[in-house]
Structure formats: C-alpha cells, structure tokens
Amino acid sequence: MAKPVIRRSGIHNMQFGHNVTIIEPVNLYGSQIDDDAFIGPFVEIQKNVVIGKRTKVQSHTFICEFVTIGDDCFIGHGVMFANDLFKTGIPNPDPQSWGKTNIANNVTIGSNVTILPVKICSGAVIGAGAVVTKDISTPGTYLGNPATLSRAFD
C-alpha cells in the first residue's frame, strides 16, 4: 500500500501588523494581515491576500488568492471566496487568469456568503447566505442568490 504525501497546515511566510490575534488551528501562508486584525479558528488564507486593519475574519472561512479586504471589515463564519470561475468546465491551473476580489473598508459579510471575483464598495452589508456574482457599488444591504440590493443607505 502506498503512503500519502502529508503537508502540515500552519502559519508560513506571513507578514503581520501589530496586535494581530489568531485562534489556531489555521492555515495561513504568503499573505499580509494588518494591525489589530482577528483571525478565527479553521480559517485558510492563501497567498497574495491582504487583510486590513481591525478586520475580523470568523471561523471556517476560506480566502483564496488575490483577495484584498479593507480596514474595519467583518467577515462572518463560513464565508467562501472563489477566484477560478471554471470557464472551460474544469479548474484553470494558470493563476494569472484567475479573478481578483477587492473588498473596500467598512464592509460586513454575513455567514455562509459566497463571493466570486468582484469589487464591493465601502459600507456594504452582505446578508447571510448571499452569493455575490457582480460588483457592488452602492452602499446598502444585499441579499439572495444572486445578491441584489435590498435597502440602500442614505
């Protein structure tokens, strides 16, 4: 019987600001987490990710490559970011063709949200379970699959 290749999860090749809190176990590699951020347990943050100041990422969240999250954001439990849209029906092995996601400052993302490669403006609130498939440029509350504006903020 063959033996599997075993790779250990953990924290590797990261840049941290001051006063960052991490609750293990986590899998964090090749990214940047800024001052006063919080990372909950069972979170994976892949390389080329930037997490802003005072941002909180709750448990069981997956943040794939090429995601930038601004300052003072809240990312709920079980949020999934995707960067490969499987345009040919299979995973694309070329990272240069993957999408990029940019979350501005002061964004709240509820539990179990799925976010495709998009831009989300400051002040947006994404309700639990929503699927964000298009850019969000108006501050407000977004709900559903696909996520649509439920209530704009003044």
QUIDA-V932375 format. One record per backbone hydrogen bond with DSSP energy under -0.5 kcal/mol. NH is the residue of the N-H (numbers start at 1). CO is the residue of the C=O. If there is no record, write none. Layout:
nh | co
NH | CO
NH | CO
//
This chain:
nh | co
6 | 4
7 | 5
12 | 10
12 | 28
15 | 31
17 | 33
20 | 17
21 | 37
23 | 39
24 | 22
27 | 43
28 | 10
29 | 45
30 | 12
32 | 49
33 | 15
34 | 51
36 | 18
37 | 34
38 | 55
39 | 21
40 | 57
42 | 25
43 | 40
44 | 61
45 | 27
46 | 63
48 | 30
50 | 67
51 | 32
52 | 69
52 | 70
54 | 35
55 | 52
56 | 73
57 | 38
58 | 56
58 | 75
60 | 41
61 | 58
62 | 79
63 | 44
64 | 62
66 | 47
66 | 48
68 | 101
69 | 50
70 | 103
70 | 104
72 | 53
73 | 70
74 | 107
75 | 56
76 | 74
76 | 109
78 | 59
79 | 76
80 | 113
81 | 62
82 | 115
85 | 83
88 | 90
89 | 86
93 | 91
95 | 93
97 | 94
98 | 95
99 | 83
101 | 66
102 | 118
103 | 68
104 | 102
104 | 120
106 | 71
108 | 124
109 | 74
110 | 126
112 | 77
113 | 110
114 | 130
115 | 80
116 | 114
116 | 132
118 | 116
120 | 102
121 | 136
123 | 105
123 | 106
124 | 121
125 | 140
126 | 108
127 | 125
127 | 142
129 | 111
130 | 127
131 | 144
132 | 114
133 | 131
136 | 119
137 | 135
141 | 151
142 | 125
143 | 148
146 | 131
147 | 131
148 | 143
150 | 141
151 | 141
153 | 139
//
